[in-house]
Amino acid sequence: MNSPLTLALPKGRLTDQVLERMEEVGLKVEFEKRKLVAHDTNGRIRIFLVKNADLPVYVNHGIAGLGVCGEDVLYEHGFPFVKLHTFDFGSTDMCLAGKKGARFSLNNGMVKVASKFTRFTRDYFHERGIPVEVVKLNGSVELAPVLGLTPYIVDLVETGNTLKANNLEVLEKLADIKVRLIANPAYFKLRFQEIQDFVDTVKG
């Protein structure tokens, strides 16, 4: 028997949703307290818990052959992965937001935007012929318009409650962000049939 397939999951709510789905299809996994590596009870899958932003790096380097990740993070890294499956949970909207009642306008022909998602933001505006200055923030991007750093932000929006609390609102939805099951291309070629069987199992 081959060694178990390796799967990286992002720590947090998404991991809970994936493990719940796996359990529904007979792949039960339990992590011991504070442990970051676990196997399913059948020994079919070995799972690593990693930071969301680092997940594409682990899969790209082949440390994990498979991974579950949002398209936002995949886009920022730009690695070539095989996209195996789109999950029916975890999707969010990538949005342009600003102060309540504000209208989107160019200041001196340039738009200034704060975002964690600098590659997405730059590409989005450039593809539309709009010059953009992107200010990279890693923390609460909602503060940027509140404190006058930039008039606009590009960020993921689920409920919009954080925006409302800071007197901001969505000005435009830019993209629908889905959660994907991905594979390292070399790993996919090497273990194609096992991976295909795993994908079929996950799809239920």
Secondary structure, 3 states (H helix, E strand, C coil): CCCCEEEEEECCHHHHHHHHHHHHCCCCECCCCCCCEEEECCCCEEEEEECHHHHHHHHHCCCCCEEEEEHHHHHHHCCCCEEEEECCCCCEEEEEEEECCCCCCCECCEEEEEECCHHHHHHHHHHCCCCEEEEECCCCCCHHHHHCCCCEEEEEECCCHHHHHCCEEEEEEEEEECEEEEECHHHHHHCHHHHHHHHHHHHC
